[in-house]
Amino acid sequence: MKNSILFIGAGRMAEAIIAGLITSSHEQINSIYVSNQKNTERLQELATKYQVQPIDNYDDIIEKVDMIVLAMPPSEHEGVLNKLKHLITSQFVVTVAAGISPSFIERYLPGGTAVGWIMPNTAAMVKHSISLYTYGSSVSEKHHMQMELLVNSIGTSLYCSEEEIHNLTAITGSAPAFLYLFVESLIEQTEQYNVSRETAEKLVKEMVFGSVEMLKGNYSPKELREQVTTPGGATAEGIKILRTGNFVELLQEAVIATNKKAKGEN
C-alpha cells in the first residue's frame, strides 16, 4: 500500500519525519505535500532538499492524500481543524503536537474520522526518537499500518493510552531539554578551569556519550551511579551537594509542571 501524505506545518519535526520517510520507507510513499503559509522560503527549502511538493493552499489536494500530519504548534490546531472539518473525507489525521489528543481532534472533525496522536522528541532528527502514540475511536488495521510508517521513520515507539501520553510527555518529549541544560551547566563550569569553550564542550559531550553507552548495558542507573561513587570519596561529596540542593525533587517538579502546561492546566 502506497500513501500520499500532507504535512500542515514545516518545522523541525515535520522535516524529521519527511527525511525518515524518504530514506527508510520511500517504496511505501506516493507523494508528500507540505503546506506552511507563514514561511514560503521554508517550503522551498524542503522542496529542494527532499523533493516534496510545496502547497500554498491545501484545500485543492486534500482529496488526493491518505494521511494528514498536523505539525504546527498546539495553539494553531483549533483554526486548522475548523477548516479541515469541511474538507475531510476518509483521511487519517495525525498530530505531533503536545497536549492535542485524539479526543480533542475528534471534537472538530466529522464523526468516524480516523485520528491519531504521536508524541515524538527532537532525537527524531537523528532517527532516535522514542515516540509515544495512540489512536481515536475509529481506526482500522490500515490506520495502524500508516501509524507504524510514521513512527518507525524517526526511531522506536510505544503504544500508550491517551492519558498515558499526557502523563509521559515531560519524560519522553521535554526531558531532553532538561538533559541539555545539565550539559550546558557542566560546560560552563568546565570553562572556569581555564580551558577553552571547545575543549569544555568536547570533554562534557564525550562524558555524556560514554555514560549513555553504559546505560545501554545490563546495569541499572542506580548500579552505574554506585560504581562511580566511592563512599566518602570525591564523587560522593558532589552527590551530597546535589541531594542537599533538592536536585531529584526539582527534576520531579519540572516533570509535573511540564505535564500541567501541556494539558493546559496552567
Steps between C-alpha positions, in 0.01 A plus 500: 500500500645835394400817680473865412560725800427866567703677769340816634796675656863492390703520820775275632270210589332503160842495337619215723202283404529591132872416498433169674222405261711577195809313618336196659153462348504665157357186340183548707453866401325640195525872571585732787342845506599774744301812585633788708331832426717699743834425335516434127881503508492205739271314260742550215786384720323171574394461138858533382648279770247214492314541170168542679221706347448844660134601527371854542138393552434145612124516430555379145709194582328363811309247291829367359656405834462203734653662808516849643773576753435806716850628574427851622490644857216393731350851494438476124312171505152633567506731198638233268256235623207735448612536140569130450157390623350622172764322289556163667363187333688184601849629590691387809576817701801488733644772723851522642422788739520484878164502674291446183338164565279289270194593704581869442533449124181292480299788644569703186496244218207303353386194693688185407819683395809292578741699717827437679753671724879465497715651775856488361810682619777694331714187462267432207745712301760225540245215487527428871170634629306294748153588375183436697187454291130428531178506298148633502190282495466438125819336376553182302796272430586723205540795736720293729730432205504869409588595857786249502626654178523840670647401837748248359644769274640693799608233750327265742148530637260389770121477483332673796159613610410865455539565871838328510632727226377805692689375805816393316541804274749659739709181518539416132425834337633772731762331717766521225495876566564431870798286401634769266475757780701265722763468226508878446561553872787250507661664197478843662657370820774321305594830337567641847808276516675701228419273207358618170132475414588247232688279745226534763233394252706204382569377852138525616343363182731199494423436866127503418544276194694248706247508783216437254687201358532361852124539546448273200666217689369267768546728800225721641559877539524447876765231461699718261482795739619283788791368291625858458426610856754375755358550851662805655677585175502802271200393291300430814566857612360632171192275528449630854484858369248404233277323752528786750391738225194282426626403154271196482195687626559786255507258208178341618336841539615593148329189362176582681504863385571400140210255493261755650598755235461246221151418627410870518461490877707813565 
